[in-house]
Amino acid sequence: MVDFRFDIKPLFPQPIIKVASSLLPHTFRGDRRQCLDATSKMSEIIDQLGQLSAVSQGLSKPVTTAQRLRMSDNQTIYLLADPEAGTNGLVTGLLKVGTKDLYLFDEKGQTRKMENSPSILDFYVHETRQRAGLGKRLFETMLKEEEWTPLKCSVDRPSEKLLAFLGKHYGLVRTIPQANNFVLYEGFFNDGATSNGQSRNGHESPLSQKNGLHITNSPNTQLFGATYLGDEANKRSSGGRRDSGSQQQSSLLQQITQISPNGRYGAPRPTCSMAEIIHAGSGNSGKGGGGSGAESSSGNDIAEIAAQLQHLQAGDHYSVHDLQPELEIEPEPQPDPEPEPEPEEVYTPPSPPPKSHTPTPPTVRSPERAESIIGDNRKPPAFQLSKQHTGMKNRSFGVGMAVMPSSKMEFNQQEREDFGVVKINRPLGNEITSPGHDNTDAMSTVSSGGGLTDQGYNDLKFYHNKLW
Ligand SMILES: CC(=O)SCCNC(=O)CCNC(=O)[C@H](O)C(C)(C)COP(=O)(O)OP(=O)(O)OC[C@H]1O[C@@H](n2cnc3c(N)ncnc32)[C@H](O)[C@@H]1OP(=O)(O)O
């Protein structure tokens, strides 16, 4: 039983009092000294009942403290006492309520923002007095004072006992699932007041449902944009009414807009070089998007790169010839799209070959970029180089492009893996058909200087760092 060292009768002229942020009973009348005394005693009562409630619910710290109540301007605590019991009277129950702005799901799963929604925040009747109707008495007093109805109350993380209490006394059983700790019951959103944006208990903010989009200020909407509810939702919301406005409505449906996310989700994203390659490639080839004509500058870069690579097709250079079909950057469509098994690029870390077998270094190497970024060969590139092109991570541009996975590519790892050594190889089982296309032994093992292998390819070992 909760008794105190002081007499509670002056604080409880009636069995149930309510206390707000002033920490004074609503019935309190007194001078300044009495006011300070009452505040101190009331703080002690609230803290002790709040602690008992927390223990009863198995919480690590109390939901209700005098300090919290003092700091809040929209919370009220109802205290139930038996002033005649014991020497100084007994405090037997506590009910804390308040209003909250909540994002809630309705029965259809749509997000709604409820402002000043009535909430049951803490409820406790001393163990020795439970199941004696005191809880109901306290709750009924609160409903009357606040002019709330049980159905319109959201309940903050209710215990099993409270769920049973609400079920027994108010028939509240069927809940509406929520993403937060609050529990609502079916009917929470029902009534004329809610549907036109106002309710006696709580206030639904003027969230719109325009053009079939459910637009709220909820985190979901801000992150992912408005939810398109479809025409069915519009039919529902219009109640089946079809008048001259329906044409206008259908035209509005066309204007589906998306709320731009803001905050860090709205921040410009770093360009994805792989996406640039893919989109620019399909756009230029005319195979992917139908050639909208709206090309980004990065797309132009890629097209330019493709053009330059084309010029390098001569000779035994493998990358241009092999990469073009993969990247779809050749502007002119192939007359014969027969899916012949082309020499594929297989990159394996090979074992070092004897130097004597090393073919003559090619005189022309694919990427001008390889020359433009290496050592003494540094010179202005023939095209606009972005960070994606020239950054250390992307330095081996040709290799990066070549290893884009495709159905035509497989990785031959039969040979020993030496870190940092790249071999351009054939898929397993493929025979060399033409010396001009033989790249089986086109491997680089030793940097001959300037970051190039003695064949002139980029040596990954040279460029390796931990961040690569
Ligand atoms: C948002 C929150 O505050 S959640 C936390 C709620 N508080 C707690 O769980 C603390 C411990 N419990 C209590 O303090 C009380 O049981 C209260 C406040 C929930 C209800 O107060 P009571 O004075 O017992 O309520 P009252 O006597 O008016 O109603 C009794 C009904 O409450 C429910 N109830 C009360 N105690 C229990 C219990 N131990 N087990 C199951 N149901 C219970 C039952 O429906 C009971 O009806 P029944 O006896 O016919 O089964």
The ligand as an SDF file (V2000), in Angstrom:
LIG
                    3D

 51 53  0  0  0  0  0  0  0  0999 V2000
   -0.5890    2.2420  -21.1300 C   0  0  0  0  0  0  0  0  0  0  0  0
   -0.3490    1.5460  -19.8410 C   0  0  0  0  0  0  0  0  0  0  0  0
   -0.4100    2.1030  -18.8480 O   0  0  0  0  0  0  0  0  0  0  0  0
   -0.0050   -0.0850  -19.8800 S   0  0  0  0  0  0  0  0  0  0  0  0
    0.1410   -0.5830  -18.1950 C   0  0  0  0  0  0  0  0  0  0  0  0
   -1.1450   -0.9140  -17.4960 C   0  0  0  0  0  0  0  0  0  0  0  0
   -0.8730   -1.1450  -16.0920 N   0  0  0  0  0  0  0  0  0  0  0  0
   -0.5030   -2.3210  -15.6130 C   0  0  0  0  0  0  0  0  0  0  0  0
   -0.4330   -3.3320  -16.2690 O   0  0  0  0  0  0  0  0  0  0  0  0
   -0.1730   -2.3190  -14.1640 C   0  0  0  0  0  0  0  0  0  0  0  0
   -0.7930   -3.5050  -13.4340 C   0  0  0  0  0  0  0  0  0  0  0  0
   -2.2470   -3.5350  -13.5750 N   0  0  0  0  0  0  0  0  0  0  0  0
   -3.0430   -2.6340  -13.0100 C   0  0  0  0  0  0  0  0  0  0  0  0
   -2.5670   -1.6820  -12.4220 O   0  0  0  0  0  0  0  0  0  0  0  0
   -4.5010   -2.8540  -13.1050 C   0  0  0  0  0  0  0  0  0  0  0  0
   -4.7570   -4.1940  -13.3420 O   0  0  0  0  0  0  0  0  0  0  0  0
   -5.1970   -2.0410  -14.1710 C   0  0  0  0  0  0  0  0  0  0  0  0
   -4.8690   -0.5710  -13.9980 C   0  0  0  0  0  0  0  0  0  0  0  0
   -4.7250   -2.5040  -15.5470 C   0  0  0  0  0  0  0  0  0  0  0  0
   -6.6800   -2.2520  -14.0380 C   0  0  0  0  0  0  0  0  0  0  0  0
   -7.0600   -1.8080  -12.7820 O   0  0  0  0  0  0  0  0  0  0  0  0
   -8.1460   -2.6270  -11.9750 P   0  0  0  0  0  0  0  0  0  0  0  0
   -8.4890   -1.8670  -10.7510 O   0  0  0  0  0  0  0  0  0  0  0  0
   -7.6780   -3.9970  -11.7580 O   0  0  0  0  0  0  0  0  0  0  0  0
   -9.3510   -2.6540  -12.9860 O   0  0  0  0  0  0  0  0  0  0  0  0
  -10.8440   -3.0220  -12.6960 P   0  0  0  0  0  0  0  0  0  0  0  0
  -10.9820   -3.6760  -11.3750 O   0  0  0  0  0  0  0  0  0  0  0  0
  -11.6830   -1.8320  -12.9270 O   0  0  0  0  0  0  0  0  0  0  0  0
  -11.1090   -4.0210  -13.8740 O   0  0  0  0  0  0  0  0  0  0  0  0
  -10.7370   -5.3460  -13.6870 C   0  0  0  0  0  0  0  0  0  0  0  0
  -10.4680   -5.9340  -15.0360 C   0  0  0  0  0  0  0  0  0  0  0  0
   -9.1930   -5.5060  -15.4770 O   0  0  0  0  0  0  0  0  0  0  0  0
   -8.5340   -6.6460  -16.0260 C   0  0  0  0  0  0  0  0  0  0  0  0
   -7.5070   -7.0690  -15.1140 N   0  0  0  0  0  0  0  0  0  0  0  0
   -7.1620   -6.4850  -13.9660 C   0  0  0  0  0  0  0  0  0  0  0  0
   -6.1700   -7.1630  -13.3920 N   0  0  0  0  0  0  0  0  0  0  0  0
   -5.9080   -8.2100  -14.1760 C   0  0  0  0  0  0  0  0  0  0  0  0
   -5.0060   -9.2660  -14.1050 C   0  0  0  0  0  0  0  0  0  0  0  0
   -4.1480   -9.4060  -13.0870 N   0  0  0  0  0  0  0  0  0  0  0  0
   -5.0010  -10.1480  -15.0940 N   0  0  0  0  0  0  0  0  0  0  0  0
   -5.8270  -10.0230  -16.1350 C   0  0  0  0  0  0  0  0  0  0  0  0
   -6.7310   -9.0430  -16.2430 N   0  0  0  0  0  0  0  0  0  0  0  0
   -6.7510   -8.1450  -15.2710 C   0  0  0  0  0  0  0  0  0  0  0  0
   -9.5550   -7.7310  -16.1030 C   0  0  0  0  0  0  0  0  0  0  0  0
  -10.2920   -7.5590  -17.2740 O   0  0  0  0  0  0  0  0  0  0  0  0
  -10.4160   -7.4050  -14.9700 C   0  0  0  0  0  0  0  0  0  0  0  0
  -11.6790   -7.9670  -15.1130 O   0  0  0  0  0  0  0  0  0  0  0  0
  -11.9100   -9.3900  -14.4130 P   0  0  0  0  0  0  0  0  0  0  0  0
  -11.4590   -9.2500  -13.0420 O   0  0  0  0  0  0  0  0  0  0  0  0
  -13.3720   -9.6150  -14.5340 O   0  0  0  0  0  0  0  0  0  0  0  0
  -11.1290  -10.3640  -15.1900 O   0  0  0  0  0  0  0  0  0  0  0  0
  1  2  1  0
  2  3  2  0
  2  4  1  0
  4  5  1  0
  5  6  1  0
  6  7  1  0
  7  8  1  0
  8  9  2  0
  8 10  1  0
 10 11  1  0
 11 12  1  0
 12 13  1  0
 13 14  2  0
 13 15  1  0
 15 16  1  0
 15 17  1  0
 17 18  1  0
 17 19  1  0
 17 20  1  0
 20 21  1  0
 21 22  1  0
 22 23  2  0
 22 24  1  0
 22 25  1  0
 25 26  1  0
 26 27  2  0
 26 28  1  0
 26 29  1  0
 29 30  1  0
 30 31  1  0
 31 32  1  0
 31 46  1  0
 32 33  1  0
 33 34  1  0
 33 44  1  0
 34 35  1  0
 34 43  1  0
 35 36  2  0
 36 37  1  0
 37 38  1  0
 37 43  2  0
 38 39  1  0
 38 40  2  0
 40 41  1  0
 41 42  2  0
 42 43  1  0
 44 45  1  0
 44 46  1  0
 46 47  1  0
 47 48  1  0
 48 49  2  0
 48 50  1  0
 48 51  1  0
M  END
$$$$
